[in-house]
Amino acid sequence: MGNKRCWKLVHTFGTGMLLKTLLITSVLGWAKCQESQSMTPEEKIVIRDQIIEMFDHAYGSYMKYAYPADELMPLSCRGRVRGQEPNRGDIDDSLGKFSLTLIDTLDTLVVLNKLDEFEDAVRKAVTDVRLDNDVVVSVFETNIRVLGGLLGAHVMADLLRQRGERMQWYRDELLHMAKELGHRLLPAFNTTSGLPYPKVNLRYGVLNPLSRTGTESDTCTACAGTMILEFAALSRLSGEAVFEEHARKALDVLWQRRQRGSDLVGTVINIHNEEWVRRDSGVGAGIDSYYEYLMKAYILLGDNVFLERFNIHYSAIMKYISQPPLLLNVHMHNPTVSVRSWMDSLLAFFPGLQVLRGDLKPAIETHEMLYQVTKQHKFLPEAFTTEFRVHWGQHLLRPEFAESTYYLYKATADPYYLRVGQSIVEKLNAYARVPCGFAAVQDVRTGTHEDRMDSFFLAEMFKYLYLLFSEKSQLPIDIDDYIFTTEAHLLPVSLSTTQPPCQGNNTDSVPVSQEEDLFTHSCPSIETLFPNNPSFAKTIRDSYKYLTGVGRAFHPLPVREIELPLHDNGMEPVEFLKSMGISLTPLNEVMAGDTRSRKEHKGVYRVKLVAEVSHTPEEEVVPHVVQLISPPFLGRTVLTAGPAKFGMDLTKQEHGVKGNVVKASPYTACGPVDNAVELKGHIALALRGDCMFAVKARWLQEAGAIGVIFIDHREGSNSKETPLFQMVGDGDSTEDITLPLVFLFSQEGAMLTAALEEHHNVDVLLLPKERQLGHDKTEKPVGINIKLRLAEEGELEEGSSRRPTLEFVLEKQEMLLKEEEEEELRGQRQPQRQFCSEAAENDRTEPCSADSSQNANSNSGPDATP
């Protein structure tokens, strides 16, 4: 009973808070400031009706063009049937020929009050869906989407039947289907450790000779640790303890294998020997829902051991991973070391989980950071750097950001989050809507679409958006009586009392000691957190309002020159500044140079940065090529490829690497290579997906390949519309990999595979693009080394003559770097740039000579100051 009370408080605390000013950035490119204390009921109704129309468009398109297929292909206006479309690797493991989107959407129909459609959809599921197909599926995805969908729909159907108005024909058919599916997933748990295999054949299990699976040795932490809600609910609804027992055992193993010094877990673990395969630790992909299910298992089942484990993990996360507003990845054994400079979009769920725990301040901070990223890129990229640039440009219509927005609104009653939800609705309509549904975005930088609409879009996105703009009285169910699974399926929190645990369902409790905080065993309350401060959320957000630079107004300030201690240090100045915790970001594109206001402020320091041109390579992705050189191509067919950050550096190979292309078997190369004899001494062709690039490379290198060409599994991707990227390793050392590795997008890869199928014997050359045969060499790009020196008195006064400079402005609250160019006060001169060697710059007492033949984009005269 206690956990149910806590859940209700989580949903309702914080009512009555006001937000005076909202800044709304329109998806059409215009912006306006709207003074508002709240969103009117009429506005909420309009947006809620818009959400219903969008759902009808998406769900109606699936039923019209795709059903009974698993998913809709919204650009092709047809269903995606596994085996009839090009293999997309592990993405297709969600598809089991069981009408995935229909089952995943069932309880969404009830939440949106579409009860007629729900009853019709349940009849279709009971009549049409089969669960004994000879197909290999992901245990994790099938559990959260299909088993969770069947259980959530059964709970809704049973509720409507009890009310006596609908579903009087229903005889627990969905629960029987859920039990059948549960038994078909159980063979995955047949391991010595208790950790499940990542895949299972619905008909033949895992170890059967016909199963075509069972060779996998690794699984992700989330894959093994995200079973307890669905399996425990199935056990308590069916009376069969076996499901909950297996899910608890898997959680026990993950808990026991945590790093005891840091209390963190890794990302990938061996299911046989329980050793960590990938030791990077974060809250995003690979780990995310493990933490979520510890907290929610306590809420659903009332078992204190899950709360204790969650609290210990949470303390470690806040100590090592959370650096508000960022959530970084660290090494589980050395958590003070960050292992990568980017974040993935799946971590957007975490502010919602923090709301459940009651830790609102970091939840508000991280959510605001994510919102700023969406304002910059329209959607959350699949991954983005700590400097908020795109790392992976894909956006799959993921719902995690909408989920956290919903939780924060319920926690704070702050209408700001209604405006955030409104922006999500508008952007989906503006940038993802197509005639046959909603299409994923292949790259947020180009806006190109991808022919997929994953089932979670209907299961989660519309549920959270509709609930965000609905009052409790407008819903057909009491939403506070349910806990959301990670797929947003509804399970009743009453399970802990109305359905007691089955005999033998015990979880190992490891005695631990920890420092308790305000939220360790209590429900959150904003009155306790922020007494007499109704604007607390806005106060927290304001610190991150211009985090990405979008919308910042620049006001030039007065200057005094200071000298930084750089003359005795051999480090590059920018790196030196970074070592002091100072990050320089060029903001000239959002700054207005109003020099007249400089005298209105005091106490700001400026450092003049003198630019010197030297031949240092820019840190950009170097395009590579796969050049077909055997007849009949003879070098005329050149495919643009991306490089890798590990393996042989082709830029240091004068003539590249030449070889005959052989397709790897299995094509994904995630295990022992079957055609090693044929592959030895040749360049391997492998498909992206199922495992990390480094894993594939090691298997192919062991088989004797002399190089690898990876082909993207995403349909329609190409180098013209999608920016190149560098393949990265698996978080561990990749020094053992010595092969040259390149990556082809799908369209370029199709050209290569077509050539191989037609001619059977194709020789290629792997090398940087600038060195391809028949291609004139071009000069290498140059970078700029920044040197700092003290400006002379009066040198930077208004009207004074000077070269292009960089202004480094230090304030109490922010640091700005402004690039500035000024013309001579008298007369126009030919543009010039200074060229000095480092030694000359250090030693000279006279100005450097100017080379008038260079850069025609800057107006600068010689600098008379040494």
Secondary structure, DSSP 8 states (H G I E B T S, - for coil): -HHHHHHHHHHHTTTT----EEEEE-TTS-EEEEE-SS--HHHHHHHHHHHHHHHHHHHHHIIIIITTSSEEETTTTEEE-TTTS---GGGGGG--SS-HHHHHHHHHHHHTT-HHHHHHHHHHHHHH--S--S-EEEHHHIIIIIIHHHHHHHHHHHHHHHHTSS-TT--SHHHHHHHHHHHHHGGGG-SSSS---SEEETTTBTTSTTSS-----EEEHHHHHS-HHHHHHHHHHH--THHHHHHHHHHHHHHHTSBTTTTB--SEEETTT--EEE-EE-SSTTTHHHHHHHHHHHHHH--HHHHHHHHHHHHHIIIIIEETTEE--EETTEEEEE--SEEEGGGGGHHHHHHHHT-HHHHHHHHHHHHHHHHHHSS--SEEETTS-EEE--B----HHHHHHHHHHHHH--THHHHHHHHHHHHHHHHTEETTEE-EEEETTTTEEES-B-HHIIIIIHHHHHHHT--GGGSSS-GGGEEE-TT--EEETTHHHHS---TT-------------TTSSS---HHHHSTT-TTHHHHHHHTTTTTTSTT--B-----EE---S-TT--S-HHHHHHHTT----B-GGGB---GGGGGG--S-EEEEEEEEEE----SS---EEEEE-STTTTT-EEEEEB-BSSS--GGG-TT-EEEEEEE-SSTT--S--TTHHHHTTSEEEEES-SS-HHHHHHHHHHTT-SEEEEE--STT--TTTS----B---SS--TT--S-EEEE-HHHHHHHHHHHHHHS--EEEEEEGGGSTT--------EEEEEE----TTTTSTT-----EEEEEE-SS-EEEEEE----SSS-----EE---HHHHHH-SS---EETTS-TT---------
